Amino acid sequence: MEFVDLKAQYQRLKPRIDARIQTVLDHGRFILGPEVQELESLLAARTGARHCIAAASGTDALLLALMALGIGPGDEVLTTPFTFFATGEMITLLGAVPAFVDIDPVSYNLDPARVEAAVTPRTRAILPVSLYGQPADMDAINDIALRHNLAVIEDAAQSFGALYKGRASGNLSTIGCTSFFPSKPLGAYGDGGACFTSDDTLATAMLELRNHGQSGRYRHTRIGLNGRLDTLQAAILLAKLEVFDEELAARDRVAQQYTALLHDTVQTPRILPNRTSAWAQYTIEVADRESVAASLHESGIPSAVHYPTPLHLQPVYTGLARRRRWTRGSFPVAEFAAERVLSLPMHPYLQPEHIERVANALLAAVASPASRA
Ligand SMILES: Cc1ncc(COP(=O)(O)O)c(C=O)c1O
């Protein structure tokens, strides 16, 4: 069994993906070719944002967003310690400080009730992550930002396709950033990402920053980067976008079936009212994760941990943690989650019998003496 079955998806989409790739090979405009703009228009329309700026990765999308906002040395960005490393990494790369705030134990997303107390005169932005596919509590976070004149960047790397109060993740704040990493709900065949905004000035800044700060050909008005999405990846994404809504519905069916089979025994994911999840991950909590994962592995079922170490405990942040007086225990909700979360196979091509197999193996693993020991 695959954790994410990209081969099954390719078998289904082969004619349209191959045709899209062939078109690019024929026209030869591999850098910022017409497919990039076509994708940007469709994604902007889908989210309702005025602008979509395709980027080379989700990491670059975050970097472009932070750079466009002018985040740099001396600035603090409030964010979650329970995320993929890139979220904090890009803040640090620009010389700013990721000021961590603990999460809500139900959604695993930044806890708005704790955010306001963490605002200081140095705070410039809030960077919530919509983890596992469920949007963060963006209204509450936007309200705090408004009161303190802060920008909000939603890290929607895992949540593209999800809705928050009927609005699209990615278009819920000043800037939204997503990732097209191959295993993401909308995944390319390589790296890719995108920024969304309805602010014309920020859109122009990100557009120029992703292409060496050029405001015209060989006219460099900013220090930027090579952060462009490849035309080939845009072409592949265009083919996949045609079935994306069907795939989101299939992911939701998989999640519902898992939950029906498992919720009496383990903590299953909880989607808060007025939200949908893109189900980038289906993540449960178990007390003895290592033995449960080992037992699943013995039954031929892959699992993964997203993520085992919160950012404030990462080796590279030892110095920062010392300065900020962060230790183990500083963000107890994130630390507790990091010890218990376990993600199960999740993709739109999982069949009911596959889900049953995973659930049965999991129930047996949780009931086994090794796991209770
Ligand atoms: C929450 C989060 N932020 C950022 C990223 C970075 O995206 P990418 O791998 O496309 O650079 C990821 C992807 O793994 C992610 O899950």
The ligand as an SDF file (V2000), in Angstrom:
LIG
                    3D

 16 16  0  0  0  0  0  0  0  0999 V2000
    3.0440   23.7600    6.2850 C   0  0  0  0  0  0  0  0  0  0  0  0
    4.0410   23.7940    5.1730 C   0  0  0  0  0  0  0  0  0  0  0  0
    4.6780   24.9430    4.8990 N   0  0  0  0  0  0  0  0  0  0  0  0
    5.5550   25.0290    3.8920 C   0  0  0  0  0  0  0  0  0  0  0  0
    5.8730   23.9430    3.1070 C   0  0  0  0  0  0  0  0  0  0  0  0
    6.9100   24.0740    2.0610 C   0  0  0  0  0  0  0  0  0  0  0  0
    6.4710   23.7480    0.7830 O   0  0  0  0  0  0  0  0  0  0  0  0
    7.4770   23.1710   -0.3110 P   0  0  0  0  0  0  0  0  0  0  0  0
    7.8600   21.7900    0.0930 O   0  0  0  0  0  0  0  0  0  0  0  0
    6.6610   23.2010   -1.5700 O   0  0  0  0  0  0  0  0  0  0  0  0
    8.6320   24.0850   -0.3860 O   0  0  0  0  0  0  0  0  0  0  0  0
    5.2210   22.7320    3.3430 C   0  0  0  0  0  0  0  0  0  0  0  0
    5.5010   21.5700    2.4870 C   0  0  0  0  0  0  0  0  0  0  0  0
    5.8920   20.5340    2.8160 O   0  0  0  0  0  0  0  0  0  0  0  0
    4.3040   22.6330    4.4190 C   0  0  0  0  0  0  0  0  0  0  0  0
    3.6790   21.4900    4.6920 O   0  0  0  0  0  0  0  0  0  0  0  0
  1  2  1  0
  2  3  1  0
  2 15  2  0
  3  4  2  0
  4  5  1  0
  5  6  1  0
  5 12  2  0
  6  7  1  0
  7  8  1  0
  8  9  2  0
  8 10  1  0
  8 11  1  0
 12 13  1  0
 12 15  1  0
 13 14  2  0
 15 16  1  0
M  END
$$$$
